[in-house]
Amino acid sequence: MKKFVLDEIDHQILDILIENARTPFTDIAKKLLVSAGTIHVRVKKMEDEGIIQGSTLSLNYDKMGYTFIAHVGVYLEKSSMTQHVLDNLRLIPNVTVAYVTAGKYNVFCKVRAKSTHDAKNIIYRMDDIEGVYRTETMISLEESINDKKRLMHAIFKEI
């Protein structure tokens, strides 16, 4: 299977789209001094190759009152309960991310809440899921790094 090769124009397109996935192709074209058709073709090619997988919208949860973030490590009674627990975690909308992990926890989650009281109730719901042995919670004081570009730039330096 032939590896898809990205060039500097592709890199610049990705750089712009990572910053704002809604940037019009015409704006990208003007910035990169190429035609909008070129941008369209290149983005389509990257989508077809699976390099670009959809686009996302970033929400500012703080502005909506969800200022409390906790990371919750979940210990399971048995590893065979993993899928059951994940299915139930999906039913709790405040669990915004869940990873199946190797190491200390079986599952590691990010939880958004309005307050410590709200977080406590969410964590109690998590504890009540059949198959959960116990949870361990870490409170996030500040998100210091959330950079979607650094890894992409490092990958481009490798090729």
N, C-alpha and C positions, 0 to 999 in steps of 0.2 A: 504494500500500500504506500503510495507516494505521499510524503509529508508536504503539507501546504506551507508555503514560504511567504511570510509577510515582509513587505519592504517598508521603507521610511514613510511613505505616504500612508500606508495602512496604519503604521504606528501613530502618526499624527491624527488620523481619523479616530482611532480608538481613544487617544488622549482627550480629544474634544468630547466624544460621546460619553466617556466615563464621567467627565465633569458635568455634562448635561445631556442626557440621552434624547432630549427633545430639540436639540439644536437642528435647525433646518439644514438640509443638504446644501442649499444655495449659500448659506452662511459659511459652512465648512469649505465649500468650493472657493469662495472669495478669499478666505483666510489662507488656503493652501495654493491659490493661484492655479486651479484646475477647473474643469467643467463640473457642473452639478451632476451630469450624466456619469462622469467618472466616479464621483463619490457614490452614487446610487449603485453602480455596477460592483464597486469594491465592497460596499457594505453587504450587498446581496451575496456576493461570493463568500464573505466571512460568515454570514448567516448559514449558507448552504454547507460550509465546512464545519459548522458547529462552534466556531470561535466566538461569535456573538450569539448569545442565546436570549432573545427577547430584550426588553428594556424595563427598567424599574423606576418607580417613583419613590423618592425619599420623603418621609414625613417627619415633621418636627413634633415628636410626642410631647416635649416639654410644653409647647404652646397649647396642647390639648389637655394639659393637666397631669400627664403621666411622667412625672419627674423622678420617680424612684425606680432604680434598676438594681436587680439582684441576680446573681448567678447561683444556680442551685444544682448541686451534685446529687444524683439520685442513685441510691444503692438498691439493687433488686434482690428479692428472695432467691430467685433463680434466673440465670441468664435466659432460659427458655421463655420467660415472661416479657422479654424486651418488646416484641411487637405489640402485645396487649397493652403494655404501659404507654408506648408511643401513641397508639390509637386513642387512649384516654387523655394523654397530654394534649393532643390536638383539639380536644373538646374544651380546653381552657384557653380562651383567646389571649390571655395575658402572657402565656408561654409563647414567646415570639421566635425562639430558636431552640432546637434540641439536637444534640449530637449523641450518637452511640459511640462510646469511647472504650479504650483499653486502658487499664490503670486503676486508679483509685475508685472512680465512679463507673457505673454501667452506662448512665446517661447524664449529660451535662446540659443544663438549660439556661436560657436568658429569659428573665421575667421582667415585665414592665408593670408598674403599679402607680396609683395616685399618691399613696402614703405608706408608711410602715404598717399601719393597721390593715390597709388593703393588701399589702404584700403578705402579711401574716395569714390572711384568709385564703389567699391563692396557694400559699405553701401548704396550708392545712388540706386543701383540696388535693394537692399533689400527693401528700402523705396518705390520703384515704384511698388512693388507687390500689386495687388488688394487685399484689406482686411487688409493691414498693416496700422495702424493708425499713428504710429511713432516708432522710434527706439532710444535706449539709448546705447552709446558705452563706454566701459571701455578698456583702453589700458593695455596690459600685459607688465610689466617691466621685469619680470623674472619668470620662472617656478621653484618654490622652492621645491615642492613635486610632484613627479610622481612615486609612489612606488606601484608596483603591488603585492608585497609580504606581506606587513604588515598586510593587512586584512586577507589573507590566514593563516598567522601564528596565528593571534588572534582567528580565527575560530577553528584551531586545538587545541588551548589551552582550548577552551570551551568543546570539546568532549573528 
